[in-house]
Amino acid sequence: MAEHTRGRVLIAGGGVGGLAAALAARRAGAEPVVVERSTEPTRSAGTAFNLWGNAITALERIGLRDAVLAVGDPIERMCLSDHRGHPIGETPIGKIGAGLGTASVNIRRADLVGILAEACRDAGIPLRLGAACTGYTPALGGGVTAHLADGATEHGDVLIGADGARSAVRQVLLGDGDPVESSHPIRGIGRIAPGVQPNTVSMAWGPRGGGVGCWPLGGDAVSWTVGTTSALRARIAGGTPVKDAVLAFLADFPEHFTALVRSTPESAIVTSPVLVRPEAGQRGVGPVTLLGDAAHAMPTVFAQGACQALEDAAVLGEEIARTPDLVSALRAYEARREARVAWLRKRVFTMDRLQKVENRLLCKVRNTFTRKAPAEKSEQGWRAMMTFDLAPAG
Ligand SMILES: Cc1cc2nc3c(=O)[nH]c(=O)nc-3n(C[C@H](O)[C@H](O)[C@H](O)COP(=O)(O)OP(=O)(O)OC[C@H]3O[C@@H](n4cnc5c(N)ncnc54)[C@H](O)[C@@H]3O)c2cc1C
């Protein structure tokens, strides 16, 4: 284990980004401490991630590639169809990943956070649970003091705000208010059904907006998500139980989507909104920086939020290792992340707008346009998303 000589790195938030940042900081020779609001961070509702090749490359840099690949279910392809099941496009995710020396998997959020938390425990990183950060003040004589909800304080030479889209650290740093609700997906984990393709992320766009997707998690578990339309949301707001409303919405879609929803208990269906920051804003000042959703919460299109949090963590660790002092390391980290995140966010927000179209004719035009687009162009985009080059800039 590295000598802890590079200073104390205080991290607010023990989710995917915060725990990965703690591991990266420890590998770089710093002394990380994590304060996490929840008392049970590894207990998360029935949701699962697509972790693309760029995230696996980032996990490799913190020593967890094999642990995650051992638990995740490999993704070989991504298939997009219309609601009748007519193909719109297919992307060879496995082939693209192999060309980049990486792989992509589906994994339960709880499993990923569990692997990260266990690695932190093994590395002796303190994880203070039930400790909500309410803000911070720069400390006299250097560093920063984080204030906790129970009145306690924690000191760090630097503070990393990895406390999610509603980040308290961000509020002190930028004061730019709450994130906005971008979409209202409904999701769950059902039992495998005939028609679910192995090793495939399947998405189907709806005739008047919205859509549905599913991806196997290994064993008989399959994660599904429904992109809601305003009509579906109105129905639920009008009192129709969520599961009934979703089943009615899916009536014209391929049968396996309906089967997945049917096999999911109503109580295990998750309806929380996706929170985003339309403007990423500045990442850091002085001894404080932001990471993951606190820095750049984005729509779930392309499923890159957690992947980007992992990239952030890997770069932060690399800059801590190679930059003489911690505050300079934060600035170097921010500089290295700027272009990559800006490029990705532009892509994500553009596709998000396209997926929110609810006019029937425009949906048809979108489907035709996407179907006719050269496959190589889509592959290029995926290759770029899955390419995470950690080589230091200079
Ligand atoms: C429906 C949905 C599907 C998604 N699918 C994917 C996907 O397939 N692939 C993908 O890569 N991404 C996906 N994402 C995005 C992904 O969930 C986030 O981008 C990712 O979780 C960000 O990680 P984070 O650590 O920055 O934030 P979070 O995961 O939000 O973690 C923040 C942590 O900080 C804690 N916390 C909050 N406030 C405080 C505080 N004041 N003090 C201390 N601790 C605090 C929280 O309890 C939490 O543990 C999806 C998101 C949604 C909503």
The ligand as an ORCA input file, in Angstrom:
! r2SCAN-3c Opt
* xyz 0 1
  C     -32.724      6.073    -14.287
  C     -31.243      6.226    -14.336
  C     -30.500      5.323    -15.089
  C     -29.122      5.466    -15.192
  N     -28.408      4.563    -15.915
  C     -27.071      4.704    -16.034
  C     -26.309      3.743    -16.754
  O     -26.847      2.764    -17.282
  N     -24.964      3.937    -16.872
  C     -24.345      5.016    -16.293
  O     -23.119      5.149    -16.429
  N     -25.044      5.927    -15.581
  C     -26.378      5.794    -15.444
  N     -27.104      6.703    -14.720
  C     -26.418      7.862    -14.128
  C     -25.792      7.492    -12.796
  O     -26.768      7.006    -11.901
  C     -25.110      8.698    -12.168
  O     -24.466      9.470    -13.136
  C     -24.103      8.239    -11.132
  O     -24.754      7.547    -10.112
  C     -23.332      9.428    -10.585
  O     -22.518      8.994     -9.538
  P     -22.124     10.007     -8.379
  O     -21.286      9.225     -7.436
  O     -21.594     11.253     -8.960
  O     -23.508     10.416     -7.721
  P     -24.524      9.512     -6.915
  O     -24.579      8.141     -7.464
  O     -25.783     10.310     -6.839
  O     -23.879      9.414     -5.475
  C     -23.854     10.517     -4.603
  C     -23.652      9.993     -3.207
  O     -23.543     11.118     -2.335
  C     -24.411     10.939     -1.217
  N     -24.776     12.275     -0.778
  C     -25.697     13.107     -1.310
  N     -25.708     14.273     -0.679
  C     -24.766     14.182      0.299
  C     -24.296     15.076      1.276
  N     -24.800     16.307      1.416
  N     -23.300     14.662      2.111
  C     -22.772     13.410      2.005
  N     -23.194     12.526      1.080
  C     -24.172     12.912      0.234
  C     -25.550     10.099     -1.731
  O     -26.207      9.404     -0.678
  C     -24.830      9.159     -2.693
  O     -24.332      8.015     -2.040
  C     -28.479      6.552    -14.557
  C     -29.228      7.444    -13.785
  C     -30.587      7.283    -13.672
  C     -31.376      8.264    -12.851
*
